[in-house]
Amino acid sequence: MGTALQAQEPDRVSDPNFHAWYMYFGDHSIGESPWGLHFDGQWRRQGVGQQWQQLLLRPGINYDLNSHVQVSGGYAFIQSHPYGSFPAQTNTPEHRIWQQLILRQKVGKANLAHRFRLEQRHVGITDASLPEEDRVTGYSYRNRVRYFAKGTIPIGHKGPDSDYFLAAYNEIMFNFGRNTARNIFDQNRAYIAIGRKLPGVGALEIGYLQQTVQQGNGRVIEFNHTLQIGLFSTRRLGR
């Protein structure tokens, strides 16, 4: 019985890659109201910039229930490109609707954030044998849930007033619903960085991300070593 079950499991293959993600995150409150605008754009490259890995554009709307709880929703466009030893056949577009809840708390010197996100994904079905403008032949609908936990702590002799901080997060993602098959686990992201506050703007972070991705075939596991450079803007609008 054990041998029969093992025979049904796919042979797993590891695919290590090196990427660089250059990112902008903007969360801008509108005046003194609880409403705000969100936008993040991510320029994800193979190596330090040689070729495309992925483009992500994600606008949305924020609403602060109080200083510790925020709800958001919006749209995202993603264009994924072939990379690695087991690449996709061609570029793949995705249109995504998302909703999220963020909980913020302070524990000692550390600021913590927990983010719960739901995504309704429409991922392009492509045919590489067709001309480039006709390769998207339809879309596959998928659901995904994500949990993200991040902590930041000030460093330096100024203590809480320091302009410098350490940041770390982990995010795990699971697929569910139709078109999931056996591929429930999607990916995990573990990150550590050093950051600097930018008065009047927000903050800049430079860090390392270990991204573990299970490809849709359930067989290839990517281990992506990723340089991240992120600008976080929190400028208030309308004043």
Phi, psi and omega per residue, in radians:
M1 nan -0.810 -3.128
G2 -1.056 -0.707 3.139
T3 -1.122 -0.694 3.141
A4 -1.121 -0.717 3.127
L5 -1.152 -0.720 3.138
Q6 -1.106 -0.602 -3.120
A7 -1.160 -0.440 -3.137
Q8 -1.401 -0.341 -3.124
E9 -1.367 2.375 3.110
P10 -1.216 2.598 3.037
D11 -1.264 2.110 -3.095
R12 -1.388 2.452 -3.141
V13 -2.211 2.324 3.112
S14 -1.601 2.453 3.138
D15 -2.344 1.632 3.116
P16 -1.414 2.476 3.125
N17 -2.479 2.802 3.019
F18 -2.094 2.239 -3.109
H19 -2.286 2.927 2.996
A20 -2.372 2.264 3.116
W21 -1.989 2.135 3.092
Y22 -1.900 2.113 -2.827
M23 -2.341 2.554 2.981
Y24 -2.196 2.287 3.067
F25 -2.184 2.131 3.096
G26 -2.128 2.213 3.025
D27 -2.240 1.855 -2.941
H28 -2.101 1.907 3.052
S29 -1.155 2.574 3.131
I30 -1.750 1.843 -3.096
G31 0.974 -2.361 3.125
E32 -1.736 0.164 -3.108
S33 -1.398 2.877 3.092
P34 -1.360 -0.094 -3.109
W35 -1.498 2.660 3.101
G36 -2.755 2.939 3.123
L37 -1.923 2.457 3.078
H38 -2.103 2.486 2.957
F39 -2.681 2.309 2.911
D40 -2.314 2.415 3.100
G41 -2.181 2.306 -3.074
Q42 -2.267 2.190 -3.137
W43 -1.833 1.644 -3.022
R44 -1.734 2.189 -3.006
R45 -2.196 2.681 2.956
Q46 -1.365 2.508 -3.030
G47 1.086 -2.504 3.091
V48 -1.664 0.061 3.090
G49 2.694 0.138 -3.018
Q50 -1.120 -0.777 -3.072
Q51 -2.483 2.834 3.105
W52 -1.152 2.456 2.825
Q53 -1.904 -0.883 -3.089
Q54 -2.856 2.541 2.969
L55 -1.997 2.318 3.119
L56 -2.296 2.244 3.075
L57 -2.235 2.129 -2.975
R58 -2.406 1.584 3.023
P59 -1.507 2.748 3.108
G60 -2.949 3.138 3.131
I61 -2.154 2.333 3.105
N62 -1.836 2.637 2.985
Y63 -2.455 2.099 -3.130
D64 -1.544 1.967 3.053
L65 -1.229 -0.632 2.986
N66 -2.831 -2.942 -3.076
S67 -1.237 -0.199 -3.092
H68 -1.947 -0.226 -3.018
V69 -2.289 2.235 3.110
Q70 -2.332 2.403 3.013
V71 -2.012 2.591 -3.075
S72 -2.564 2.835 3.036
G73 -2.803 2.752 3.136
G74 3.081 -2.781 -3.059
Y75 -2.204 2.680 3.027
A76 -2.458 2.491 2.979
F77 -2.003 2.310 -3.128
I78 -2.279 2.326 3.026
Q79 -2.099 1.965 -3.126
S80 -1.737 2.480 -3.099
H81 -2.052 2.681 3.097
P82 -1.093 2.437 3.072
Y83 -2.773 2.913 3.046
G84 1.377 -3.058 -3.104
S85 -1.383 -0.295 -3.133
F86 -2.266 1.183 -2.999
P87 -1.359 2.805 2.938
A88 -1.147 2.813 -3.093
Q89 -1.233 -0.530 -3.050
T90 -2.776 3.032 3.077
N91 -1.047 2.494 -3.080
T92 -2.245 2.106 3.074
P93 -1.520 2.736 3.051
E94 -2.529 2.380 3.007
H95 -1.986 2.306 -2.952
R96 -2.402 2.368 2.954
I97 -1.843 2.437 -3.072
W98 -2.436 2.639 3.038
Q99 -2.374 2.527 -3.128
Q100 -2.614 2.787 3.058
L101 -2.237 2.265 3.086
I102 -2.062 2.280 3.061
L103 -2.005 2.245 -3.122
R104 -2.037 2.494 3.098
Q105 -2.638 2.839 3.090
K106 -2.104 2.249 3.109
V107 -2.211 1.843 -3.049
G108 1.085 -2.220 3.123
K109 -1.467 -0.218 -3.011
A110 -1.546 2.442 2.960
N111 -1.760 2.204 -3.091
L112 -2.027 2.551 3.066
A113 -2.396 2.366 3.065
H114 -2.061 2.225 -3.124
R115 -2.144 2.255 3.090
F116 -2.022 2.123 -3.052
R117 -2.258 2.376 2.995
L118 -1.912 2.469 3.135
E119 -2.321 2.367 2.998
Q120 -1.924 1.902 -2.934
R121 -1.862 2.366 3.021
H122 -2.054 1.721 -3.009
V123 -1.712 2.291 -3.083
G124 -1.092 2.412 2.969
I125 -1.734 2.146 -2.989
T126 -2.116 2.731 3.086
D127 -2.276 1.846 -3.045
A128 -1.186 -0.254 -3.130
S129 -1.368 -0.221 -3.111
L130 -1.582 2.824 3.027
P131 -0.998 2.650 -3.002
E132 -0.951 -0.698 -3.084
E133 -1.273 -0.209 -3.107
D134 -1.996 0.164 -2.990
R135 -1.264 -0.447 3.106
V136 -1.432 1.908 -3.066
T137 -1.739 -0.114 3.139
G138 2.960 -2.989 -3.126
Y139 -2.363 2.500 3.082
S140 -1.818 2.213 -3.121
Y141 -1.514 2.323 -3.136
R142 -2.474 2.631 3.036
N143 -1.939 2.558 3.067
R144 -2.532 2.517 3.050
V145 -2.090 2.476 -3.080
R146 -2.323 2.439 3.008
Y147 -2.186 2.264 -3.048
F148 -2.256 2.294 3.069
A149 -2.252 2.199 -3.106
K150 -2.283 2.456 3.056
G151 -2.232 2.472 3.026
T152 -2.235 2.527 -3.140
I153 -2.459 2.326 -3.124
P154 -1.208 2.598 3.078
I155 -2.277 2.710 -3.134
G156 1.928 2.960 -3.014
H157 -1.263 -0.250 3.132
K158 -1.429 -0.078 3.128
G159 1.090 -2.313 -3.098
P160 -1.051 -0.366 -3.128
D161 -1.572 0.074 -3.114
S162 -1.164 2.561 3.065
D163 -1.413 -0.196 -3.067
Y164 -1.910 2.617 -3.125
F165 -2.667 2.792 2.970
L166 -1.771 2.498 3.124
A167 -2.300 2.533 3.072
A168 -2.603 2.523 3.039
Y169 -2.605 2.836 2.937
N170 -2.370 2.423 3.094
E171 -2.349 2.315 3.107
I172 -2.135 2.515 -3.045
M173 -2.288 2.389 3.115
F174 -2.259 2.456 3.001
N175 -1.541 2.632 3.045
F176 -2.672 2.867 3.137
G177 1.498 -2.894 -3.073
R178 -1.185 2.743 -3.094
N179 1.170 0.288 3.101
T180 -1.565 -0.678 -3.080
A181 0.958 -2.260 -3.110
R182 -1.629 -0.035 -3.001
N183 -1.584 1.084 -3.099
I184 -1.263 -0.845 3.083
F185 -1.255 2.258 3.134
D186 -1.810 -1.045 3.125
Q187 -2.884 2.880 3.033
N188 -2.313 2.478 3.120
R189 -2.229 2.123 3.084
A190 -2.060 2.309 -2.916
Y191 -2.456 2.501 2.998
I192 -2.477 2.494 -3.022
A193 -2.715 2.878 2.923
I194 -1.963 2.480 -3.078
G195 -2.316 2.848 3.078
R196 -2.386 2.293 3.042
K197 -1.196 2.476 3.076
L198 -2.060 1.726 -3.073
P199 -0.910 2.311 3.133
G200 1.407 -0.105 -3.129
V201 -2.129 -1.061 -3.069
G202 2.761 -1.871 -3.099
A203 -2.796 2.753 3.057
L204 -2.118 2.338 3.097
E205 -2.187 2.432 3.018
I206 -2.223 2.142 -3.040
G207 -2.719 -3.070 -3.127
Y208 -2.053 2.319 3.099
L209 -2.063 2.248 2.964
Q210 -1.765 1.902 -3.103
Q211 -1.860 2.104 3.082
T212 -1.889 2.085 -3.038
V213 -2.169 2.281 2.960
Q214 -1.684 2.035 3.129
Q215 -1.134 2.817 -3.061
G216 -1.050 -0.389 3.119
N217 -1.337 -0.139 3.123
G218 1.296 -0.026 -3.051
R219 -1.818 -0.713 -3.065
V220 -1.632 2.227 3.070
I221 -1.957 2.018 3.111
E222 -1.504 2.426 2.983
F223 -2.100 1.680 -2.985
N224 -1.758 2.001 3.083
H225 -1.531 2.094 -2.889
T226 -2.280 2.164 2.943
L227 -1.383 2.279 3.100
Q228 -2.104 2.286 2.994
I229 -2.192 2.021 -3.036
G230 -2.227 2.316 3.020
L231 -1.819 2.173 -3.112
F232 -1.963 2.041 -3.101
S233 -1.928 2.312 -3.137
T234 -2.242 0.451 3.135
R235 -1.065 2.364 3.113
R236 -1.444 2.369 -3.125
L237 -1.591 2.616 3.002
G238 1.411 0.512 3.030
R239 -2.594 nan nan
